[in-house]
Amino acid sequence: MTNERNPLGAALRRWRDRLAPADVGLPRTEGRRAAGLRREELATLAGLSVDYLVRLEQGRATRPSEQVVEALARALHLEASERDHLYRLAHLPPPASGRVSTHIPPSVQRLLAGLGDQPLAVFGADWTLLTWTPLWSALVGDPAQIPKSQRNLVRDTFLAPPTRGHWPVRSERGQGAIEAALVADLRTAEATCPDDPDLHQLIRECRKHSPRFAQLWSHGAVGQHLHDHKTITHPLVGDVTLDCDVLTVPGADLKIVVYTAPAGTPPAEKLDFLRVTAIHTHATTDTL
């Protein structure tokens, strides 16, 4: 089909062609005929089948779901205006303002690619986990083993039983301080995203089913969860105590959570061990 008859496919191919493998943390392999991403690479990054991506690019599929569009926008490192254009090409309304954004700007995507060997994860304003590095999985447990709808730190803290496959984490400030900080942070998100139904549903569920959350919510505190020292009880390396910092992205309502340790210390050595484990696991997964 021509570009005029298949604008969605043309846009996907154009955005794919302009994105170099290094931009998404992939090594450049020998024998590449084009500088851009291969269809197989984009499909993997977006969590789609190659066949479905081919049908989108060829115009044999023209109405992808909102989840597919969101995944493609993130994998293609689209700016906010480009993401909105992709939604319209897919016959979907762009994400409305006043809602929790799941869009990760290209600058943050490049940061993730550059710091891919660090234990780092990106959360939305409501503390929904959006993406993470291999070392994050090796350190705290693999989020991919948890259903996507349950990857929320507030829900995990106040509503869910301990998640199997996630290692215990203790805060130096105590669990009560962490709970208070999360609730205060969530109230800030409510003010920033007043029209988000999922956020309101999360708050209603927590107030109804968690007396602790309801008590903290009634205090009306507003704030941000920024820094802590945390100890992870890991099945391979034992207790590892790390600095935990929460970095915010102005204008994006994202939270970048990163664990670090001073060089040459026992916690840093344990991270180095897990880094090797993460690389091996990631490489093994890629060959399956």
C-alpha positions as YAML, in Angstrom:
chain: A
units: angstrom
residues:
- id: 1
  name: MET
  ca: [0.00, 0.00, 0.00]
- id: 2
  name: THR
  ca: [1.08, 3.58, -0.56]
- id: 3
  name: ASN
  ca: [1.91, 5.89, 2.29]
- id: 4
  name: GLU
  ca: [-1.37, 7.74, 1.70]
- id: 5
  name: ARG
  ca: [-3.40, 4.56, 2.05]
- id: 6
  name: ASN
  ca: [-1.32, 3.21, 4.94]
- id: 7
  name: PRO
  ca: [-0.08, 6.18, 7.01]
- id: 8
  name: LEU
  ca: [0.26, 4.04, 10.16]
- id: 9
  name: GLY
  ca: [2.63, 1.58, 8.51]
- id: 10
  name: ALA
  ca: [4.62, 4.36, 6.87]
- id: 11
  name: ALA
  ca: [5.08, 6.14, 10.21]
- id: 12
  name: LEU
  ca: [6.17, 2.95, 11.96]
- id: 13
  name: ARG
  ca: [8.76, 2.21, 9.28]
- id: 14
  name: ARG
  ca: [10.03, 5.82, 9.35]
- id: 15
  name: TRP
  ca: [10.42, 5.82, 13.13]
- id: 16
  name: ARG
  ca: [12.02, 2.37, 13.08]
- id: 17
  name: ASP
  ca: [14.54, 3.40, 10.42]
- id: 18
  name: ARG
  ca: [15.73, 6.44, 12.36]
- id: 19
  name: LEU
  ca: [16.42, 4.54, 15.60]
- id: 20
  name: ALA
  ca: [19.92, 3.06, 15.85]
- id: 21
  name: PRO
  ca: [20.48, -0.13, 17.87]
- id: 22
  name: ALA
  ca: [22.73, 1.76, 20.28]
- id: 23
  name: ASP
  ca: [19.82, 4.09, 21.10]
- id: 24
  name: VAL
  ca: [17.96, 1.19, 22.71]
- id: 25
  name: GLY
  ca: [20.97, -0.50, 24.29]
- id: 26
  name: LEU
  ca: [21.50, -3.10, 21.55]
- id: 27
  name: PRO
  ca: [24.96, -3.86, 20.15]
- id: 28
  name: ARG
  ca: [25.53, -3.04, 16.51]
- id: 29
  name: THR
  ca: [26.11, -6.30, 14.64]
- id: 30
  name: GLU
  ca: [28.15, -6.86, 11.51]
- id: 31
  name: GLY
  ca: [26.42, -7.10, 8.17]
- id: 32
  name: ARG
  ca: [23.56, -4.71, 8.89]
- id: 33
  name: ARG
  ca: [22.24, -3.26, 5.64]
- id: 34
  name: ALA
  ca: [20.39, -0.42, 7.37]
- id: 35
  name: ALA
  ca: [21.20, 1.81, 10.33]
- id: 36
  name: GLY
  ca: [17.76, 1.49, 11.87]
- id: 37
  name: LEU
  ca: [16.13, -1.24, 13.91]
- id: 38
  name: ARG
  ca: [15.13, -4.52, 12.34]
- id: 39
  name: ARG
  ca: [11.51, -5.56, 12.63]
- id: 40
  name: GLU
  ca: [12.54, -8.41, 14.92]
- id: 41
  name: GLU
  ca: [14.29, -5.98, 17.25]
- id: 42
  name: LEU
  ca: [11.36, -3.58, 17.45]
- id: 43
  name: ALA
  ca: [8.92, -6.43, 17.98]
- id: 44
  name: THR
  ca: [11.00, -7.73, 20.89]
- id: 45
  name: LEU
  ca: [11.31, -4.28, 22.46]
- id: 46
  name: ALA
  ca: [7.54, -3.72, 22.19]
- id: 47
  name: GLY
  ca: [6.59, -7.23, 23.29]
- id: 48
  name: LEU
  ca: [4.84, -8.01, 20.00]
- id: 49
  name: SER
  ca: [5.08, -10.82, 17.50]
- id: 50
  name: VAL
  ca: [7.06, -10.07, 14.36]
- id: 51
  name: ASP
  ca: [4.10, -11.23, 12.28]
- id: 52
  name: TYR
  ca: [1.80, -8.66, 13.86]
- id: 53
  name: LEU
  ca: [4.35, -5.87, 13.36]
- id: 54
  name: VAL
  ca: [4.66, -6.87, 9.69]
- id: 55
  name: ARG
  ca: [0.87, -6.71, 9.31]
- id: 56
  name: LEU
  ca: [0.84, -3.23, 10.89]
- id: 57
  name: GLU
  ca: [3.58, -1.97, 8.59]
- id: 58
  name: GLN
  ca: [1.94, -3.49, 5.51]
- id: 59
  name: GLY
  ca: [-1.51, -2.16, 6.33]
- id: 60
  name: ARG
  ca: [-3.09, -5.57, 6.91]
- id: 61
  name: ALA
  ca: [-3.75, -4.54, 10.54]
- id: 62
  name: THR
  ca: [-4.88, -0.95, 11.07]
- id: 63
  name: ARG
  ca: [-6.47, -0.76, 14.52]
- id: 64
  name: PRO
  ca: [-3.99, -1.84, 17.20]
- id: 65
  name: SER
  ca: [-5.09, -1.70, 20.81]
- id: 66
  name: GLU
  ca: [-4.15, 1.09, 23.18]
- id: 67
  name: GLN
  ca: [-1.71, -1.25, 24.92]
- id: 68
  name: VAL
  ca: [0.04, -2.04, 21.62]
- id: 69
  name: VAL
  ca: [0.28, 1.63, 20.68]
- id: 70
  name: GLU
  ca: [1.67, 2.49, 24.10]
- id: 71
  name: ALA
  ca: [4.29, -0.26, 23.78]
- id: 72
  name: LEU
  ca: [5.28, 0.85, 20.29]
- id: 73
  name: ALA
  ca: [5.58, 4.49, 21.33]
- id: 74
  name: ARG
  ca: [7.90, 3.51, 24.15]
- id: 75
  name: ALA
  ca: [9.98, 1.11, 22.04]
- id: 76
  name: LEU
  ca: [10.35, 3.71, 19.27]
- id: 77
  name: HIS
  ca: [11.42, 6.46, 21.74]
- id: 78
  name: LEU
  ca: [8.71, 8.81, 20.48]
- id: 79
  name: GLU
  ca: [8.37, 12.36, 21.74]
- id: 80
  name: ALA
  ca: [5.00, 13.24, 23.28]
- id: 81
  name: SER
  ca: [3.71, 14.87, 20.08]
- id: 82
  name: GLU
  ca: [4.80, 11.86, 18.02]
- id: 83
  name: ARG
  ca: [3.14, 9.51, 20.49]
- id: 84
  name: ASP
  ca: [-0.13, 11.45, 20.14]
- id: 85
  name: HIS
  ca: [0.18, 11.25, 16.35]
- id: 86
  name: LEU
  ca: [0.66, 7.48, 16.57]
- id: 87
  name: TYR
  ca: [-2.53, 7.19, 18.64]
- id: 88
  name: ARG
  ca: [-4.47, 9.14, 16.00]
- id: 89
  name: LEU
  ca: [-3.07, 7.00, 13.18]
- id: 90
  name: ALA
  ca: [-4.35, 3.97, 15.11]
- id: 91
  name: HIS
  ca: [-7.82, 5.59, 15.37]
- id: 92
  name: LEU
  ca: [-7.41, 6.11, 19.11]
- id: 93
  name: PRO
  ca: [-7.69, 9.30, 21.17]
- id: 94
  name: PRO
  ca: [-4.32, 10.46, 22.53]
- id: 95
  name: PRO
  ca: [-3.84, 10.10, 26.29]
- id: 96
  name: ALA
  ca: [-5.71, 12.88, 28.03]
- id: 97
  name: SER
  ca: [-4.08, 15.39, 30.32]
- id: 98
  name: GLY
  ca: [-4.95, 14.96, 33.97]
- id: 99
  name: ARG
  ca: [-4.15, 11.25, 33.83]
- id: 100
  name: VAL
  ca: [-1.13, 9.28, 34.98]
- id: 101
  name: SER
  ca: [1.27, 9.13, 32.06]
- id: 102
  name: THR
  ca: [3.06, 5.94, 31.09]
- id: 103
  name: HIS
  ca: [5.07, 7.70, 28.38]
- id: 104
  name: ILE
  ca: [8.86, 7.55, 28.82]
- id: 105
  name: PRO
  ca: [10.54, 10.42, 26.93]
- id: 106
  name: PRO
  ca: [13.49, 9.63, 24.61]
- id: 107
  name: SER
  ca: [15.88, 11.39, 27.00]
- id: 108
  name: VAL
  ca: [14.91, 8.98, 29.78]
- id: 109
  name: GLN
  ca: [15.11, 6.05, 27.35]
- id: 110
  name: ARG
  ca: [18.70, 7.07, 26.54]
- id: 111
  name: LEU
  ca: [19.44, 7.34, 30.25]
- id: 112
  name: LEU
  ca: [18.16, 3.81, 30.76]
- id: 113
  name: ALA
  ca: [20.28, 2.53, 27.87]
- id: 114
  name: GLY
  ca: [23.37, 4.28, 29.23]
- id: 115
  name: LEU
  ca: [22.82, 2.99, 32.77]
- id: 116
  name: GLY
  ca: [21.67, -0.46, 31.77]
- id: 117
  name: ASP
  ca: [24.24, -2.11, 34.01]
- id: 118
  name: GLN
  ca: [22.78, -0.46, 37.14]
- id: 119
  name: PRO
  ca: [19.79, -1.62, 39.25]
- id: 120
  name: LEU
  ca: [17.31, 0.95, 38.03]
- id: 121
  name: ALA
  ca: [13.55, 1.09, 37.38]
- id: 122
  name: VAL
  ca: [11.03, 3.67, 36.18]
- id: 123
  name: PHE
  ca: [7.66, 4.14, 37.87]
- id: 124
  name: GLY
  ca: [4.65, 6.26, 36.95]
- id: 125
  name: ALA
  ca: [3.18, 8.92, 39.23]
- id: 126
  name: ASP
  ca: [0.95, 6.26, 40.84]
- id: 127
  name: TRP
  ca: [3.96, 3.98, 41.48]
- id: 128
  name: THR
  ca: [3.13, 1.60, 38.66]
- id: 129
  name: LEU
  ca: [6.31, -0.08, 37.44]
- id: 130
  name: LEU
  ca: [6.90, 0.77, 33.77]
- id: 131
  name: THR
  ca: [10.35, -0.59, 32.91]
- id: 132
  name: TRP
  ca: [13.52, -1.84, 34.57]
- id: 133
  name: THR
  ca: [17.09, -2.98, 33.89]
- id: 134
  name: PRO
  ca: [18.36, -6.58, 34.06]
- id: 135
  name: LEU
  ca: [20.31, -5.82, 37.25]
- id: 136
  name: TRP
  ca: [17.11, -4.56, 38.92]
- id: 137
  name: SER
  ca: [15.59, -7.99, 38.25]
- id: 138
  name: ALA
  ca: [18.69, -9.76, 39.56]
- id: 139
  name: LEU
  ca: [18.70, -7.63, 42.72]
- id: 140
  name: VAL
  ca: [15.06, -7.53, 43.81]
- id: 141
  name: GLY
  ca: [13.39, -10.28, 41.73]
- id: 142
  name: ASP
  ca: [12.05, -10.36, 38.18]
- id: 143
  name: PRO
  ca: [8.96, -8.14, 37.69]
- id: 144
  name: ALA
  ca: [8.19, -10.01, 34.47]
- id: 145
  name: GLN
  ca: [6.97, -12.89, 36.65]
- id: 146
  name: ILE
  ca: [4.21, -10.63, 38.04]
- id: 147
  name: PRO
  ca: [1.07, -9.85, 36.00]
- id: 148
  name: LYS
  ca: [1.32, -6.36, 34.53]
- id: 149
  name: SER
  ca: [-1.82, -5.21, 36.36]
- id: 150
  name: GLN
  ca: [-0.17, -5.98, 39.71]
- id: 151
  name: ARG
  ca: [3.13, -4.16, 39.17]
- id: 152
  name: ASN
  ca: [2.32, -1.31, 41.51]
- id: 153
  name: LEU
  ca: [4.31, -0.49, 44.64]
- id: 154
  name: VAL
  ca: [1.36, 1.02, 46.52]
- id: 155
  name: ARG
  ca: [-0.83, -2.01, 45.84]
- id: 156
  name: ASP
  ca: [2.04, -4.34, 46.74]
- id: 157
  name: THR
  ca: [2.65, -2.47, 50.02]
- id: 158
  name: PHE
  ca: [-0.92, -2.14, 51.29]
- id: 159
  name: LEU
  ca: [-3.06, -4.75, 49.53]
- id: 160
  name: ALA
  ca: [-1.07, -7.66, 48.16]
- id: 161
  name: PRO
  ca: [0.57, -10.51, 50.08]
- id: 162
  name: PRO
  ca: [4.37, -10.80, 49.66]
- id: 163
  name: THR
  ca: [5.08, -11.47, 46.00]
- id: 164
  name: ARG
  ca: [6.68, -14.80, 45.28]
- id: 165
  name: GLY
  ca: [10.03, -14.33, 43.57]
- id: 166
  name: HIS
  ca: [10.62, -10.88, 45.08]
- id: 167
  name: TRP
  ca: [13.19, -10.74, 47.83]
- id: 168
  name: PRO
  ca: [12.41, -9.05, 51.18]
- id: 169
  name: VAL
  ca: [13.39, -5.36, 51.37]
- id: 170
  name: ARG
  ca: [13.81, -3.46, 54.66]
- id: 171
  name: SER
  ca: [14.05, 0.30, 55.02]
- id: 172
  name: GLU
  ca: [16.48, 1.95, 57.42]
- id: 173
  name: ARG
  ca: [13.68, 4.40, 58.21]
- id: 174
  name: GLY
  ca: [11.27, 1.61, 59.09]
- id: 175
  name: GLN
  ca: [8.23, 0.27, 57.25]
- id: 176
  name: GLY
  ca: [5.94, 2.90, 58.80]
- id: 177
  name: ALA
  ca: [7.97, 5.76, 57.36]
- id: 178
  name: ILE
  ca: [7.94, 4.19, 53.90]
- id: 179
  name: GLU
  ca: [4.19, 3.66, 54.03]
- id: 180
  name: ALA
  ca: [3.64, 7.28, 55.09]
- id: 181
  name: ALA
  ca: [5.90, 8.54, 52.29]
- id: 182
  name: LEU
  ca: [4.08, 6.47, 49.68]
- id: 183
  name: VAL
  ca: [0.66, 7.73, 50.76]
- id: 184
  name: ALA
  ca: [1.83, 11.35, 50.81]
- id: 185
  name: ASP
  ca: [3.34, 10.86, 47.36]
- id: 186
  name: LEU
  ca: [0.10, 9.31, 46.07]
- id: 187
  name: ARG
  ca: [-1.89, 12.30, 47.30]
- id: 188
  name: THR
  ca: [0.42, 14.50, 45.26]
- id: 189
  name: ALA
  ca: [-0.30, 12.31, 42.23]
- id: 190
  name: GLU
  ca: [-4.05, 12.66, 42.84]
- id: 191
  name: ALA
  ca: [-3.72, 16.44, 42.63]
- id: 192
  name: THR
  ca: [-1.55, 16.23, 39.51]
- id: 193
  name: CYS
  ca: [-3.73, 13.66, 37.73]
- id: 194
  name: PRO
  ca: [-7.30, 14.46, 38.84]
- id: 195
  name: ASP
  ca: [-8.96, 12.73, 35.87]
- id: 196
  name: ASP
  ca: [-7.28, 9.32, 36.07]
- id: 197
  name: PRO
  ca: [-9.88, 6.59, 36.82]
- id: 198
  name: ASP
  ca: [-7.28, 3.91, 37.58]
- id: 199
  name: LEU
  ca: [-5.61, 6.16, 40.15]
- id: 200
  name: HIS
  ca: [-8.94, 6.89, 41.85]
- id: 201
  name: GLN
  ca: [-9.76, 3.16, 41.84]
- id: 202
  name: LEU
  ca: [-6.41, 2.36, 43.46]
- id: 203
  name: ILE
  ca: [-7.03, 4.92, 46.20]
- id: 204
  name: ARG
  ca: [-10.58, 3.63, 46.81]
- id: 205
  name: GLU
  ca: [-9.40, 0.02, 47.08]
- id: 206
  name: CYS
  ca: [-6.59, 0.92, 49.48]
- id: 207
  name: ARG
  ca: [-8.88, 3.01, 51.70]
- id: 208
  name: LYS
  ca: [-11.48, 0.24, 51.78]
- id: 209
  name: HIS
  ca: [-9.23, -2.77, 52.34]
- id: 210
  name: SER
  ca: [-6.21, -1.36, 54.18]
- id: 211
  name: PRO
  ca: [-6.85, 0.26, 57.58]
- id: 212
  name: ARG
  ca: [-3.24, 1.43, 57.64]
- id: 213
  name: PHE
  ca: [-3.64, 3.22, 54.28]
- id: 214
  name: ALA
  ca: [-6.96, 4.74, 55.36]
- id: 215
  name: GLN
  ca: [-5.38, 6.05, 58.56]
- id: 216
  name: LEU
  ca: [-2.46, 7.61, 56.70]
- id: 217
  name: TRP
  ca: [-4.73, 9.03, 53.99]
- id: 218
  name: SER
  ca: [-6.87, 10.75, 56.61]
- id: 219
  name: HIS
  ca: [-3.82, 12.68, 57.81]
- id: 220
  name: GLY
  ca: [-3.79, 14.56, 54.49]
- id: 221
  name: ALA
  ca: [0.00, 14.70, 54.15]
- id: 222
  name: VAL
  ca: [1.42, 15.65, 50.74]
- id: 223
  name: GLY
  ca: [5.00, 14.97, 49.76]
- id: 224
  name: GLN
  ca: [7.52, 12.94, 47.78]
- id: 225
  name: HIS
  ca: [9.38, 9.72, 48.46]
- id: 226
  name: LEU
  ca: [13.01, 10.64, 47.69]
- id: 227
  name: HIS
  ca: [15.84, 8.84, 49.52]
- id: 228
  name: ASP
  ca: [16.44, 5.86, 51.77]
- id: 229
  name: HIS
  ca: [18.91, 3.14, 52.77]
- id: 230
  name: LYS
  ca: [17.47, -0.30, 52.06]
- id: 231
  name: THR
  ca: [18.58, -3.82, 52.81]
- id: 232
  name: ILE
  ca: [17.61, -6.57, 50.37]
- id: 233
  name: THR
  ca: [17.78, -10.16, 51.66]
- id: 234
  name: HIS
  ca: [18.97, -11.91, 48.52]
- id: 235
  name: PRO
  ca: [19.04, -15.73, 48.15]
- id: 236
  name: LEU
  ca: [22.48, -15.68, 46.48]
- id: 237
  name: VAL
  ca: [24.43, -12.89, 48.19]
- id: 238
  name: GLY
  ca: [22.60, -12.53, 51.51]
- id: 239
  name: ASP
  ca: [21.82, -9.11, 52.95]
- id: 240
  name: VAL
  ca: [22.96, -6.20, 50.78]
- id: 241
  name: THR
  ca: [22.44, -2.64, 52.05]
- id: 242
  name: LEU
  ca: [22.30, 0.06, 49.39]
- id: 243
  name: ASP
  ca: [21.45, 3.70, 48.90]
- id: 244
  name: CYS
  ca: [18.04, 4.04, 47.25]
- id: 245
  name: ASP
  ca: [17.33, 7.32, 45.47]
- id: 246
  name: VAL
  ca: [14.16, 8.42, 43.70]
- id: 247
  name: LEU
  ca: [14.85, 10.84, 40.86]
- id: 248
  name: THR
  ca: [11.99, 12.76, 39.26]
- id: 249
  name: VAL
  ca: [11.68, 13.82, 35.62]
- id: 250
  name: PRO
  ca: [10.32, 17.38, 35.35]
- id: 251
  name: GLY
  ca: [7.25, 17.56, 33.15]
- id: 252
  name: ALA
  ca: [6.94, 13.78, 32.86]
- id: 253
  name: ASP
  ca: [5.67, 12.73, 36.32]
- id: 254
  name: LEU
  ca: [8.03, 9.77, 36.29]
- id: 255
  name: LYS
  ca: [10.09, 8.37, 39.15]
- id: 256
  name: ILE
  ca: [13.47, 6.79, 38.45]
- id: 257
  name: VAL
  ca: [14.49, 4.54, 41.34]
- id: 258
  name: VAL
  ca: [18.14, 3.52, 41.50]
- id: 259
  name: TYR
  ca: [20.18, 1.49, 43.98]
- id: 260
  name: THR
  ca: [23.88, 2.34, 44.42]
- id: 261
  name: ALA
  ca: [26.82, 1.50, 46.69]
- id: 262
  name: PRO
  ca: [30.22, 3.17, 47.24]
- id: 263
  name: ALA
  ca: [32.95, 1.61, 45.09]
- id: 264
  name: GLY
  ca: [35.09, -1.01, 46.78]
- id: 265
  name: THR
  ca: [32.59, -1.79, 49.55]
- id: 266
  name: PRO
  ca: [31.08, -5.24, 50.23]
- id: 267
  name: PRO
  ca: [27.66, -4.11, 48.87]
- id: 268
  name: ALA
  ca: [29.35, -2.94, 45.64]
- id: 269
  name: GLU
  ca: [31.08, -6.32, 45.31]
- id: 270
  name: LYS
  ca: [27.75, -8.08, 45.74]
- id: 271
  name: LEU
  ca: [26.26, -5.87, 43.03]
- id: 272
  name: ASP
  ca: [29.17, -6.80, 40.75]
- id: 273
  name: PHE
  ca: [28.43, -10.48, 41.34]
- id: 274
  name: LEU
  ca: [24.74, -9.97, 40.55]
- id: 275
  name: ARG
  ca: [25.67, -7.94, 37.48]
- id: 276
  name: VAL
  ca: [27.47, -10.95, 36.03]
- id: 277
  name: THR
  ca: [24.47, -13.10, 36.91]
- id: 278
  name: ALA
  ca: [22.13, -10.63, 35.20]
- id: 279
  name: ILE
  ca: [24.24, -10.53, 32.04]
- id: 280
  name: HIS
  ca: [24.34, -14.33, 31.86]
- id: 281
  name: THR
  ca: [20.59, -14.65, 32.47]
- id: 282
  name: HIS
  ca: [19.79, -11.96, 29.90]
- id: 283
  name: ALA
  ca: [22.03, -13.58, 27.30]
- id: 284
  name: THR
  ca: [20.52, -17.01, 27.96]
- id: 285
  name: THR
  ca: [16.98, -15.60, 27.66]
- id: 286
  name: ASP
  ca: [17.85, -13.94, 24.35]
- id: 287
  name: THR
  ca: [18.91, -17.29, 22.88]
- id: 288
  name: LEU
  ca: [15.73, -19.15, 23.86]
...
